[in-house]
């Protein structure tokens, strides 16, 4: 099978590519990535010389490039990881999110329709549902996004649904919860807090730190997407959750303990606008219809993730002394 993976140099995409090439010796992968600040070829150094892997630098917003690539490579399936994904950035500059997450998705759908691609997996997010005080969202619940980021992802989901209904495009949407693991860009909570503490800095906790998220180890997410690719039903949506609902403060204290730091390293900062209080997904559908459930214990996975950042300082220090450093200073210390 030949896969066209967009955004494959990013956090989840790079982990998925490595998962696929390791598990399936007959699979081939084409990775289309713009290499924005969060897309890094260093994430794929282990497989860069693999003859079954090909990298193409390009933007999914480039309609001509996408059409030519899909037409010439004729992949069996397209998996769209490409997205602007950081809520804070979407609040300060929503334009890039609307362009990539909506227009870029449209270009992929059009190319897939024109060239009759047999399967498309669109990677969405649990954030499209909005916040929920009690209970969990199922795939049939209405979408109620709270930020420019989640609104752009919800819009892309609606485009995908429209292309399935109107054109019969064989598309499946997956909505994972908060991923964590190796190679995650240090603007997200877990890698930001781990690397800050390793640098002897404080960690910025929004508001009271009691926002609840369901945490999903990226390897478990990759396995879920792999199963959906092979067993999922066209036109369906599948929630992917880790079953690990934790507050930001609980995560913070776990990382502090792992790195032998006390709570004096916590810096409570002003909460961001429109900050959702709690995300929670009902994942019975993917369990019952596809046969997936997480295989990693949360505490072990988080412990291994923190250890990865301890052991790979060169990877993240290059980032935090560059463009991201200025963004971080502006975001938390302006």
Number of C-alpha atoms within 10 A of each C-alpha: 11 17 22 23 25 25 29 31 30 28 22 23 26 29 22 23 23 18 15 19 17 12 10 10 10 11 14 21 22 21 23 24 24 21 16 12 12 20 20 20 15 13 21 18 11 9 16 14 10 12 9 15 18 15 15 12 11 17 19 26 19 14 16 11 15 22 19 13 17 21 16 10 12 18 23 16 21 25 24 23 25 26 24 21 19 14 20 18 17 20 16 10 13 17 13 15 25 21 17 23 27 22 20 22 25 20 20 24 24 16 21 25 17 12 16 16 20 15 20 25 24 24 21 26 21 27 26 23 24 21 21 15 11 9 10 15 20 17 20 7 9 11 19 14 21 18 21 21 29 26 23 28 28 23 20 24 26 14 17 24 20 14 19 19 12 9 10 13 23 22 27 24 28 24 23 25 27 23 20 22 22 22 24 25 21 21 18 16 18 23 23 20 25 24 21 17 19 16 11 10 14 17 23 20 20 18 14 13 18 15 19 21 23 21 22 26 25 25 21 20 27 20 18 24 25 17 15 23 20 10 13 22 16 18 18 14 24 26 24 29 28 26 18 18 20 15 18 19 17 15 18 22 15 17 21 20 12 14 16 9 16 10 12 9 17 19 15 14 15 12 12 12 10 10 16 18 15 20 24 28 24 17 22 18 16 22 16 10 13 18 14 21 19 18 12 15 12 16 11 10 18 23 15 14 22 22 15 16 23 15 10 12 13 10 14 18 14 12 15 19 10 11 11 17 15 11 14 15 10 10 12 14 9 6
